[in-house]
Amino acid sequence: MPFPDTHKHNTEVTVGGLTLARVIEIINGYTVTFEDGQYAVNLVGANSNVGDVINVNQVSVRSQNSAGLISSPAIEYSSYNGGVTIDVFSPFTGTVFPVGTPQKPVNNLVDAELIAEYRGFHTLYILGDISFGAGDVLDSFLVVGENASRTAITIEDASDANNIEIRNAFVTGYLDNGVIIRDCIVDGLHYINGVLYKCMINHGGISMGNNATGYLLDCYSGVPGSNTPHIDMGGSGQSLAVRNYSGGMELRNRTGTDAVSLDFNSGQLIVDSTVTAGTIYVRGVVAKVTDSSTGTAVIDVTGVLNNASVANEVWESLADDHQVLGTFGEHVATTLSYSSAAEAEAMLARQLESNKVVISEDDLVVTIYADDGVAILHQFDVSEDKRIRVPR
C-alpha cells in the first residue's frame, strides 16, 4: 500500500502585482523532529504549520508565518544594495536569498559570483579582509571595501583580475590588464596597467607591467620624512603618466624609451642608477631632483619650479627681455640702466683725475691711461701756446 502524502505545497501566487509567498502544510499525521541539541532553526521563505507538528526537544524552532507574507523579486533585488556582500568569516554559504545581502554576507567568491550572475550584479562588497588566489576570477567586477583601514585586499598572481575596479581598500598583490584603483592605499602592487586615482602609495611601492601605459592621477606618497615610495618601470615597454602628484617618488628600473612624464603638485624626485635610457619629463613644484641615472637617460627638468629655478630665472634674466612700459621689469631695468650710467661716469671722473698721465716730448699731446696703466683711456692735443686742450 502506498504511503500517504507528507505535505501539501501551494506555490507562489501573483495577485495585483504582488507575489504571495508559498505555503507548506504537513498532513496525514506526520510530524517533524530535529536532531536534539542546543541550536535554533529559522523557517523562512514560506508560511507553514511546522511549528504545530514539531516534536519538542531542546531545538528552538522559529516560524515567521504572516498573513501578508509576500515574495517580491523587486524587494529581494533591492536587499542586495546593488551588489553581493562577502565576508569570509560569515557562516553563510549558498545562493538562496537572503545569502549575499548585507544582513547575511556570503563567505566565498564562488557563491558570490553565482548570485551576482543570477541577479545581474557587477559589484562585490567586501567586509573585512580577503585574498583572491588561484581559480578566482574577478574580471570586470567592481570590488568595494569598507575603507582602507578595515578592508585589505590581497590579489595573488594566480588569480584573474582583468578590467576590474577597486575602491576603498588597502590593496596589495598582482594585477592584470585595464585595472582602475581609486581612493585606496596601495603597497607592493605589481603589473600596474591602468589607473590609480587619489591613492596613497606606501613603502612597498608599485611596479609597471604588461607593455601598456600606467596613469597616476592625484596620487600621493604615504611615506613620511625624506624616504619615498618607488615606482619600478619594469625595464622597457611601459609608459607612465603622473599628474598632480604630491610627496616623494623614486623611479627605478627603466631601460626603454617609452614616454614618461611626471607632473608634481609638490615633492621630490629621486632617479635611481637603474634608469639607463629614454627621456623623463619632470614638471611642476619639485623641491629637489636627485639624478643618479646612467647610460643615455635624460632627465628633463626645464619645467621644474623650485627655489633654485626661480632664482635662476630672476638673476640670469636679460634686462632687454623686460621692456613693457609700466611693468615692474621695465622699472627695474631702467633703474639698473641709470645706476650703471652713473657708476660709469663716476669711474671715468676718477680715472681722469688720478690715473697715470704722460705728456709727449713736444708738449703737444697728453695721454691718460686706464687703471692698468697700459690701455689708453683718453688723449688730448695741446695748442702750441699751451692754452687749449682738445680731446682726440
Sequence and secondary structure as in RCSB ss.txt:
>XXXX:A:sequence
MPFPDTHKHNTEVTVGGLTLARVIEIINGYTVTFEDGQYAVNLVGANSNVGDVINVNQVSVRSQNSAGLISSPAI
EYSSYNGGVTIDVFSPFTGTVFPVGTPQKPVNNLVDAELIAEYRGFHTLYILGDISFGAGDVLDSFLVVGENASR
TAITIEDASDANNIEIRNAFVTGYLDNGVIIRDCIVDGLHYINGVLYKCMINHGGISMGNNATGYLLDCYSGVPG
SNTPHIDMGGSGQSLAVRNYSGGMELRNRTGTDAVSLDFNSGQLIVDSTVTAGTIYVRGVVAKVTDSSTGTAVID
VTGVLNNASVANEVWESLADDHQVLGTFGEHVATTLSYSSAAEAEAMLARQLESNKVVISEDDLVVTIYADDGVA
ILHQFDVSEDKRIRVPR
>XXXX:A:secstr
      EEEE  EEETTEEE EEEEE TT  B    SS EEEE SEEESGGGSB  SS EEEE   TT B  HHH
HHHHTTTSEEE TT SB SSSTTTTBTTB BS HHHHHHHHHHHT  EEEE S EEE TT B TT EEE S TTT
 EEEE TTSB  S EEESSEEEEE  SSEEEES EEEEEEEE EEEES EE TT EEE TTSEEEEES EE   T
T   EEEEEESS EEEEEEEEEEEEEEEE S   EEEEEEEEEEEE TTB SSEEEEEEE SEEEE   TT EEE
EEEEESHHHHHHHHHTS GGG   TTSHHHHHHHHHHHHHHHHHHHHHHHHHHHS EEE TTS EEEEE TTSSS
EEEEEEE TTS  EEE 
